[in-house]
Amino acid sequence: MKVTMNKPERSIWVFGDYRNYFQNRVTLQLLARARELAAEIKAEVAAVVFGSRVDEYVGEYVAHGAQTVYVVDDPVLRDYSVETYVALAEGLIRRYRPEIFLIGATDFGREFAPRIAKRLETGLTADCIGLEINADGLLVQTAPSFGGNLIAAIITPEKRPQMATVRPGTFKELPHDAAAVGRIVSVPLPDDLPRARVRLVHSERKPPREQRIEDAGIVICGGRGMGSRARFKKLFEMARIMGAEVGATRPVVHSRWVDHECLVGQAGKTIRPQILFSFGVSGAIQHTAAIHDAELIIAVNKNPNAAMMKMADVAIVADAGQFCSALIRELRRRIRE
Ligand SMILES: Cc1cc2nc3c(=O)[nH]c(=O)nc-3n(C[C@H](O)[C@H](O)[C@H](O)COP(=O)(O)OP(=O)(O)OC[C@H]3O[C@@H](n4cnc5c(N)ncnc54)[C@H](O)[C@@H]3O)c2cc1C
């Protein structure tokens, strides 16, 4: 069903970031949280989707909590271009005036959201790890601030929309409801859309990981204390034996021992495993902010006073590399038995 609507409504919008849909669930997680927030301020939840042949995603968003979906579907939008997507979002927001606009803190969201906030002269809280509604009906956006040394609760009292990017894994998506019905607002491509200055020549999909680190039951996280890329590789060997995923701290990613997608922390993923192994990690707040929901933490560090050791349920004072090799040997022995 296609309906055109002109009257602005009180609504919470979630940007439909459907690229890498099956791995990246942040849009669905935001729709779920938006439904809870919307109940408190009596608003509706809408997804905003730009692209070409996006019917499938529109349906998915409705099944996961979107009551309305604003769609701009045109071949021109097949490849993401920041200029065109920002211009489209700005136009729609000026027209329909949502109260709140939520975007996943993906690479894409981090590029897209600040530009929209600037054009609309509204505030934006980046990398939120919590969203609430306060007694005045304002969105309280919780985010690590001042290099992660403080967790700040930020509101946008005057400007609209209240905008936030939210870290993947912060909220849980709603179960898929095939019977859900949503209103589809089909918006034509505006005539004055700016031409993209960047042309996509070629794109290639990375092979998917076995499982997403955000969903993994066991995560093995390594820090600078692993000492070298070669020693860090042992963590992958251990992960294969345990059926775990490997995470890393920022210095490890900066040293290119692993890809950015392994980064756990304020600038990376939030994880909630049943068991978290932490090898040679100091426990800086920018890292630990993303591991609070781990059920059992086992830390190995040569410094018994490291913050990570204080946070751990089991703290083992040892050389991380040597401990890791010994554990792999023991695991192999038990598999053979
Ligand atoms: C804005 C901002 C965002 C950030 N975002 C993130 C983020 O998302 N994720 C993140 O991780 N960091 C982030 N950081 C960086 C963060 O502040 C820390 O610098 C980082 O987490 C430290 O990583 P590390 O524990 O691996 O290294 P270090 O702090 O160097 O700690 C190494 C640890 O290993 C131990 N060690 C050394 N040798 C051994 C050994 N042989 N055996 C056992 N233990 C040993 C040491 O005792 C120490 O505790 C951010 C910083 C800023 C300013």
The ligand as an SDF file (V2000), in Angstrom:
LIG
                    3D

 53 58  0  0  0  0  0  0  0  0999 V2000
   38.2550    8.5110   22.4070 C   0  0  0  0  0  0  0  0  0  0  0  0
   38.8940    7.2030   22.7260 C   0  0  0  0  0  0  0  0  0  0  0  0
   38.2650    6.0520   22.3510 C   0  0  0  0  0  0  0  0  0  0  0  0
   38.8300    4.8050   22.6320 C   0  0  0  0  0  0  0  0  0  0  0  0
   38.1640    3.6790   22.2770 N   0  0  0  0  0  0  0  0  0  0  0  0
   38.6910    2.4870   22.5910 C   0  0  0  0  0  0  0  0  0  0  0  0
   37.9990    1.2810   22.2700 C   0  0  0  0  0  0  0  0  0  0  0  0
   36.9300    1.2700   21.6630 O   0  0  0  0  0  0  0  0  0  0  0  0
   38.5520    0.1160   22.6560 N   0  0  0  0  0  0  0  0  0  0  0  0
   39.7410    0.0460   23.3260 C   0  0  0  0  0  0  0  0  0  0  0  0
   40.1900   -1.0570   23.6410 O   0  0  0  0  0  0  0  0  0  0  0  0
   40.4130    1.1610   23.6090 N   0  0  0  0  0  0  0  0  0  0  0  0
   39.9330    2.3790   23.2620 C   0  0  0  0  0  0  0  0  0  0  0  0
   40.6300    3.4920   23.5730 N   0  0  0  0  0  0  0  0  0  0  0  0
   42.0090    3.3250   24.1130 C   0  0  0  0  0  0  0  0  0  0  0  0
   41.9990    3.0480   25.6080 C   0  0  0  0  0  0  0  0  0  0  0  0
   42.0260    4.2670   26.3140 O   0  0  0  0  0  0  0  0  0  0  0  0
   43.2650    2.2510   26.0230 C   0  0  0  0  0  0  0  0  0  0  0  0
   44.4050    2.9500   25.5930 O   0  0  0  0  0  0  0  0  0  0  0  0
   43.3030    0.8390   25.4590 C   0  0  0  0  0  0  0  0  0  0  0  0
   42.0980    0.1470   25.7400 O   0  0  0  0  0  0  0  0  0  0  0  0
   44.4660    0.0910   26.0780 C   0  0  0  0  0  0  0  0  0  0  0  0
   44.6530   -1.1170   25.4100 O   0  0  0  0  0  0  0  0  0  0  0  0
   45.4720   -2.3080   26.0500 P   0  0  0  0  0  0  0  0  0  0  0  0
   44.8520   -2.6720   27.3650 O   0  0  0  0  0  0  0  0  0  0  0  0
   45.6050   -3.3560   25.0270 O   0  0  0  0  0  0  0  0  0  0  0  0
   46.9310   -1.6840   26.2230 O   0  0  0  0  0  0  0  0  0  0  0  0
   47.7030   -1.1480   27.4890 P   0  0  0  0  0  0  0  0  0  0  0  0
   46.9620   -0.0870   28.1830 O   0  0  0  0  0  0  0  0  0  0  0  0
   49.0770   -0.8490   27.0270 O   0  0  0  0  0  0  0  0  0  0  0  0
   47.7450   -2.3830   28.4940 O   0  0  0  0  0  0  0  0  0  0  0  0
   48.4650   -3.5460   28.2590 C   0  0  0  0  0  0  0  0  0  0  0  0
   48.2140   -4.4630   29.4520 C   0  0  0  0  0  0  0  0  0  0  0  0
   48.9000   -5.6740   29.2240 O   0  0  0  0  0  0  0  0  0  0  0  0
   49.6160   -6.0430   30.4010 C   0  0  0  0  0  0  0  0  0  0  0  0
   50.7840   -6.7910   29.9550 N   0  0  0  0  0  0  0  0  0  0  0  0
   51.9080   -6.3260   29.3690 C   0  0  0  0  0  0  0  0  0  0  0  0
   52.7400   -7.3460   29.0570 N   0  0  0  0  0  0  0  0  0  0  0  0
   52.0880   -8.4610   29.4600 C   0  0  0  0  0  0  0  0  0  0  0  0
   52.4210   -9.8460   29.3900 C   0  0  0  0  0  0  0  0  0  0  0  0
   53.5580  -10.2730   28.8370 N   0  0  0  0  0  0  0  0  0  0  0  0
   51.5220  -10.7140   29.8730 N   0  0  0  0  0  0  0  0  0  0  0  0
   50.3670  -10.3170   30.4570 C   0  0  0  0  0  0  0  0  0  0  0  0
   50.0120   -9.0220   30.5350 N   0  0  0  0  0  0  0  0  0  0  0  0
   50.8600   -8.1140   30.0330 C   0  0  0  0  0  0  0  0  0  0  0  0
   49.9580   -4.7470   31.0930 C   0  0  0  0  0  0  0  0  0  0  0  0
   50.1240   -4.9710   32.4810 O   0  0  0  0  0  0  0  0  0  0  0  0
   48.7280   -3.9120   30.7790 C   0  0  0  0  0  0  0  0  0  0  0  0
   47.7470   -4.0820   31.7820 O   0  0  0  0  0  0  0  0  0  0  0  0
   40.0800    4.7360   23.3120 C   0  0  0  0  0  0  0  0  0  0  0  0
   40.6980    5.9230   23.7060 C   0  0  0  0  0  0  0  0  0  0  0  0
   40.1270    7.1310   23.4140 C   0  0  0  0  0  0  0  0  0  0  0  0
   40.8340    8.3790   23.8520 C   0  0  0  0  0  0  0  0  0  0  0  0
  1  2  1  0
  2  3  1  0
  2 52  2  0
  3  4  2  0
  4  5  1  0
  4 50  1  0
  5  6  2  0
  6  7  1  0
  6 13  1  0
  7  8  2  0
  7  9  1  0
  9 10  1  0
 10 11  2  0
 10 12  1  0
 12 13  2  0
 13 14  1  0
 14 15  1  0
 14 50  1  0
 15 16  1  0
 16 17  1  0
 16 18  1  0
 18 19  1  0
 18 20  1  0
 20 21  1  0
 20 22  1  0
 22 23  1  0
 23 24  1  0
 24 25  2  0
 24 26  1  0
 24 27  1  0
 27 28  1  0
 28 29  2  0
 28 30  1  0
 28 31  1  0
 31 32  1  0
 32 33  1  0
 33 34  1  0
 33 48  1  0
 34 35  1  0
 35 36  1  0
 35 46  1  0
 36 37  1  0
 36 45  1  0
 37 38  2  0
 38 39  1  0
 39 40  1  0
 39 45  2  0
 40 41  1  0
 40 42  2  0
 42 43  1  0
 43 44  2  0
 44 45  1  0
 46 47  1  0
 46 48  1  0
 48 49  1  0
 50 51  2  0
 51 52  1  0
 52 53  1  0
M  END
$$$$
